[in-house]
Amino acid sequence: MALPKRKTSKGRRDRRRSHLALHATKLVECPQCHELRLPHRACPACGNYKGVEVIEIKTKKKE
């Protein structure tokens, strides 16, 4: 089995792993209801995408 000739330095190791960091989720405001939603997806609150209702949202009945 092959073995490395030299120890991998911390800098080289960390540069290789630089793209593995976690990033915060990007959120945008819905132009219809002004709630936060993921970009390029229908709004879970009002069901609109690009000004068109694509998901029918059922509202809970208040008793």
N, CA, C and O atoms as a GROMACS GRO file, in nm:
protein
  252
    1MET      N    1   0.085  -0.118   0.000
    1MET     CA    2   0.000   0.000   0.000
    1MET      C    3   0.089   0.124   0.000
    1MET      O    4   0.188   0.128   0.073
    2ALA      N    5   0.056   0.223  -0.080
    2ALA     CA    6   0.137   0.343  -0.091
    2ALA      C    7   0.120   0.432   0.031
    2ALA      O    8   0.011   0.443   0.087
    3LEU      N    9   0.230   0.496   0.072
    3LEU     CA   10   0.228   0.588   0.186
    3LEU      C   11   0.280   0.724   0.141
    3LEU      O   12   0.361   0.732   0.049
    4PRO      N   13   0.233   0.833   0.206
    4PRO     CA   14   0.282   0.965   0.168
    4PRO      C   15   0.430   0.982   0.205
    4PRO      O   16   0.475   0.934   0.310
    5LYS      N   17   0.504   1.050   0.119
    5LYS     CA   18   0.646   1.072   0.142
    5LYS      C   19   0.669   1.176   0.251
    5LYS      O   20   0.763   1.164   0.330
    6ARG      N   21   0.582   1.278   0.255
    6ARG     CA   22   0.596   1.386   0.353
    6ARG      C   23   0.462   1.410   0.424
    6ARG      O   24   0.356   1.377   0.372
    7LYS      N   25   0.471   1.469   0.543
    7LYS     CA   26   0.351   1.504   0.618
    7LYS      C   27   0.279   1.618   0.546
    7LYS      O   28   0.343   1.713   0.500
    8THR      N   29   0.146   1.608   0.535
    8THR     CA   30   0.066   1.716   0.475
    8THR      C   31   0.061   1.832   0.574
    8THR      O   32   0.020   1.814   0.689
    9SER      N   33   0.101   1.951   0.530
    9SER     CA   34   0.105   2.066   0.619
    9SER      C   35  -0.037   2.111   0.655
    9SER      O   36  -0.134   2.080   0.586
   10LYS      N   37  -0.047   2.185   0.767
   10LYS     CA   38  -0.177   2.234   0.812
   10LYS      C   39  -0.239   2.328   0.709
   10LYS      O   40  -0.360   2.326   0.688
   11GLY      N   41  -0.156   2.410   0.646
   11GLY     CA   42  -0.207   2.504   0.546
   11GLY      C   43  -0.266   2.434   0.426
   11GLY      O   44  -0.374   2.470   0.380
   12ARG      N   45  -0.196   2.334   0.374
   12ARG     CA   46  -0.245   2.258   0.258
   12ARG      C   47  -0.373   2.183   0.294
   12ARG      O   48  -0.469   2.181   0.217
   13ARG      N   49  -0.374   2.122   0.413
   13ARG     CA   50  -0.492   2.049   0.459
   13ARG      C   51  -0.612   2.143   0.472
   13ARG      O   52  -0.722   2.109   0.428
   14ASP      N   53  -0.592   2.260   0.533
   14ASP     CA   54  -0.701   2.353   0.554
   14ASP      C   55  -0.750   2.417   0.425
   14ASP      O   56  -0.869   2.445   0.411
   15ARG      N   57  -0.660   2.440   0.330
   15ARG     CA   58  -0.702   2.493   0.199
   15ARG      C   59  -0.790   2.391   0.126
   15ARG      O   60  -0.886   2.428   0.059
   16ARG      N   61  -0.757   2.265   0.140
   16ARG     CA   62  -0.837   2.160   0.076
   16ARG      C   63  -0.977   2.154   0.136
   16ARG      O   64  -1.073   2.124   0.066
   17ARG      N   65  -0.989   2.182   0.266
   17ARG     CA   66  -1.117   2.173   0.335
   17ARG      C   67  -1.192   2.306   0.340
   17ARG      O   68  -1.295   2.316   0.406
   18SER      N   69  -1.142   2.408   0.271
   18SER     CA   70  -1.201   2.541   0.283
   18SER      C   71  -1.345   2.549   0.234
   18SER      O   72  -1.422   2.630   0.285
   19HIS      N   73  -1.383   2.467   0.138
   19HIS     CA   74  -1.519   2.471   0.085
   19HIS      C   75  -1.617   2.387   0.166
   19HIS      O   76  -1.734   2.379   0.129
   20LEU      N   77  -1.573   2.324   0.273
   20LEU     CA   78  -1.660   2.239   0.354
   20LEU      C   79  -1.733   2.313   0.465
   20LEU      O   80  -1.813   2.253   0.537
   21ALA      N   81  -1.707   2.442   0.479
   21ALA     CA   82  -1.769   2.520   0.587
   21ALA      C   83  -1.920   2.533   0.563
   21ALA      O   84  -1.964   2.537   0.448
   22LEU      N   85  -1.996   2.539   0.671
   22LEU     CA   86  -2.141   2.558   0.662
   22LEU      C   87  -2.172   2.706   0.644
   22LEU      O   88  -2.104   2.792   0.700
   23HIS      N   89  -2.275   2.735   0.566
   23HIS     CA   90  -2.316   2.873   0.542
   23HIS      C   91  -2.459   2.894   0.593
   23HIS      O   92  -2.539   2.801   0.596
   24ALA      N   93  -2.487   3.015   0.633
   24ALA     CA   94  -2.623   3.049   0.678
   24ALA      C   95  -2.717   3.047   0.558
   24ALA      O   96  -2.677   3.082   0.446
   25THR      N   97  -2.841   3.006   0.580
   25THR     CA   98  -2.941   3.001   0.473
   25THR      C   99  -2.977   3.142   0.429
   25THR      O  100  -3.006   3.228   0.512
   26LYS      N  101  -2.976   3.165   0.299
   26LYS     CA  102  -3.013   3.295   0.245
   26LYS      C  103  -3.165   3.302   0.232
   26LYS      O  104  -3.227   3.211   0.177
   27LEU      N  105  -3.224   3.409   0.283
   27LEU     CA  106  -3.368   3.427   0.277
   27LEU      C  107  -3.398   3.561   0.210
   27LEU      O  108  -3.323   3.657   0.225
   28VAL      N  109  -3.508   3.566   0.135
   28VAL     CA  110  -3.553   3.689   0.071
   28VAL      C  111  -3.697   3.715   0.114
   28VAL      O  112  -3.766   3.624   0.160
   29GLU      N  113  -3.740   3.839   0.100
   29GLU     CA  114  -3.875   3.876   0.140
   29GLU      C  115  -3.972   3.851   0.025
   29GLU      O  116  -3.943   3.884  -0.090
   30CYS      N  117  -4.086   3.792   0.057
   30CYS     CA  118  -4.191   3.768  -0.042
   30CYS      C  119  -4.253   3.903  -0.081
   30CYS      O  120  -4.291   3.980   0.008
   31PRO      N  121  -4.265   3.935  -0.210
   31PRO     CA  122  -4.323   4.063  -0.250
   31PRO      C  123  -4.474   4.073  -0.221
   31PRO      O  124  -4.528   4.183  -0.216
   32GLN      N  125  -4.542   3.959  -0.203
   32GLN     CA  126  -4.686   3.960  -0.179
   32GLN      C  127  -4.719   3.978  -0.030
   32GLN      O  128  -4.792   4.070   0.007
   33CYS      N  129  -4.665   3.889   0.054
   33CYS     CA  130  -4.702   3.889   0.196
   33CYS      C  131  -4.590   3.939   0.287
   33CYS      O  132  -4.611   3.954   0.407
   34HIS      N  133  -4.471   3.966   0.232
   34HIS     CA  134  -4.356   4.021   0.302
   34HIS      C  135  -4.302   3.928   0.412
   34HIS      O  136  -4.242   3.974   0.509
   35GLU      N  137  -4.322   3.798   0.396
   35GLU     CA  138  -4.262   3.702   0.487
   35GLU      C  139  -4.134   3.648   0.422
   35GLU      O  140  -4.118   3.655   0.300
   36LEU      N  141  -4.043   3.595   0.504
   36LEU     CA  142  -3.919   3.542   0.451
   36LEU      C  143  -3.941   3.406   0.388
   36LEU      O  144  -4.016   3.323   0.439
   37ARG      N  145  -3.872   3.384   0.275
   37ARG     CA  146  -3.882   3.256   0.203
   37ARG      C  147  -3.749   3.228   0.136
   37ARG      O  148  -3.664   3.318   0.127
   38LEU      N  149  -3.728   3.106   0.090
   38LEU     CA  150  -3.608   3.071   0.016
   38LEU      C  151  -3.616   3.129  -0.125
   38LEU      O  152  -3.725   3.133  -0.182
   39PRO      N  153  -3.505   3.174  -0.183
   39PRO     CA  154  -3.509   3.229  -0.318
   39PRO      C  155  -3.542   3.122  -0.422
   39PRO      O  156  -3.506   3.006  -0.404
   40HIS      N  157  -3.609   3.161  -0.528
   40HIS     CA  158  -3.647   3.074  -0.641
   40HIS      C  159  -3.742   2.962  -0.599
   40HIS      O  160  -3.742   2.855  -0.660
   41ARG      N  161  -3.822   2.987  -0.496
   41ARG     CA  162  -3.920   2.889  -0.451
   41ARG      C  163  -4.050   2.960  -0.417
   41ARG      O  164  -4.051   3.079  -0.387
   42ALA      N  165  -4.160   2.885  -0.422
   42ALA     CA  166  -4.290   2.943  -0.387
   42ALA      C  167  -4.292   2.976  -0.238
   42ALA      O  168  -4.232   2.907  -0.157
   43CYS      N  169  -4.364   3.082  -0.205
   43CYS     CA  170  -4.374   3.126  -0.066
   43CYS      C  171  -4.462   3.027   0.011
   43CYS      O  172  -4.574   2.999  -0.032
   44PRO      N  173  -4.414   2.973   0.124
   44PRO     CA  174  -4.495   2.878   0.200
   44PRO      C  175  -4.612   2.945   0.272
   44PRO      O  176  -4.706   2.877   0.311
   45ALA      N  177  -4.606   3.078   0.291
   45ALA     CA  178  -4.712   3.148   0.364
   45ALA      C  179  -4.831   3.181   0.273
   45ALA      O  180  -4.946   3.160   0.311
   46CYS      N  181  -4.802   3.233   0.151
   46CYS     CA  182  -4.913   3.275   0.064
   46CYS      C  183  -4.925   3.190  -0.062
   46CYS      O  184  -5.028   3.198  -0.130
   47GLY      N  185  -4.824   3.110  -0.097
   47GLY     CA  186  -4.832   3.021  -0.213
   47GLY      C  187  -4.804   3.088  -0.345
   47GLY      O  188  -4.830   3.028  -0.450
   48ASN      N  189  -4.750   3.210  -0.346
   48ASN     CA  190  -4.722   3.281  -0.470
   48ASN      C  191  -4.578   3.260  -0.514
   48ASN      O  192  -4.487   3.244  -0.432
   49TYR      N  193  -4.559   3.260  -0.647
   49TYR     CA  194  -4.426   3.257  -0.707
   49TYR      C  195  -4.428   3.347  -0.829
   49TYR      O  196  -4.503   3.321  -0.923
   50LYS      N  197  -4.347   3.450  -0.828
   50LYS     CA  198  -4.339   3.549  -0.936
   50LYS      C  199  -4.476   3.610  -0.965
   50LYS      O  200  -4.512   3.632  -1.081
   51GLY      N  201  -4.552   3.639  -0.860
   51GLY     CA  202  -4.681   3.706  -0.874
   51GLY      C  203  -4.796   3.616  -0.913
   51GLY      O  204  -4.907   3.665  -0.933
   52VAL      N  205  -4.774   3.486  -0.924
   52VAL     CA  206  -4.879   3.391  -0.961
   52VAL      C  207  -4.898   3.293  -0.847
   52VAL      O  208  -4.800   3.242  -0.792
   53GLU      N  209  -5.024   3.266  -0.811
   53GLU     CA  210  -5.051   3.169  -0.705
   53GLU      C  211  -5.033   3.028  -0.761
   53GLU      O  212  -5.109   2.985  -0.847
   54VAL      N  213  -4.933   2.959  -0.711
   54VAL     CA  214  -4.904   2.825  -0.761
   54VAL      C  215  -4.940   2.716  -0.659
   54VAL      O  216  -4.953   2.599  -0.696
   55ILE      N  217  -4.958   2.755  -0.532
   55ILE     CA  218  -4.997   2.661  -0.427
   55ILE      C  219  -5.117   2.719  -0.355
   55ILE      O  220  -5.116   2.835  -0.312
   56GLU      N  221  -5.221   2.638  -0.342
   56GLU     CA  222  -5.338   2.684  -0.268
   56GLU      C  223  -5.315   2.657  -0.120
   56GLU      O  224  -5.295   2.542  -0.080
   57ILE      N  225  -5.316   2.762  -0.039
   57ILE     CA  226  -5.291   2.751   0.104
   57ILE      C  227  -5.423   2.738   0.177
   57ILE      O  228  -5.511   2.823   0.162
   58LYS      N  229  -5.438   2.633   0.256
   58LYS     CA  230  -5.558   2.615   0.335
   58LYS      C  231  -5.542   2.691   0.466
   58LYS      O  232  -5.441   2.676   0.534
   59THR      N  233  -5.641   2.771   0.500
   59THR     CA  234  -5.635   2.847   0.625
   59THR      C  235  -5.710   2.772   0.734
   59THR      O  236  -5.810   2.705   0.707
   60LYS      N  237  -5.660   2.783   0.857
   60LYS     CA  238  -5.724   2.717   0.969
   60LYS      C  239  -5.847   2.796   1.011
   60LYS      O  240  -5.845   2.919   1.012
   61LYS      N  241  -5.954   2.725   1.047
   61LYS     CA  242  -6.076   2.791   1.093
   61LYS      C  243  -6.061   2.831   1.238
   61LYS      O  244  -6.021   2.750   1.321
   62LYS      N  245  -6.092   2.955   1.268
   62LYS     CA  246  -6.090   3.003   1.406
   62LYS      C  247  -6.226   2.980   1.468
   62LYS      O  248  -6.327   3.024   1.414
   63GLU      N  249  -6.228   2.912   1.582
   63GLU     CA  250  -6.355   2.882   1.647
   63GLU      C  251  -6.381   2.973   1.764
   63GLU      O  252  -6.484   2.961   1.830
   0.00000   0.00000   0.00000
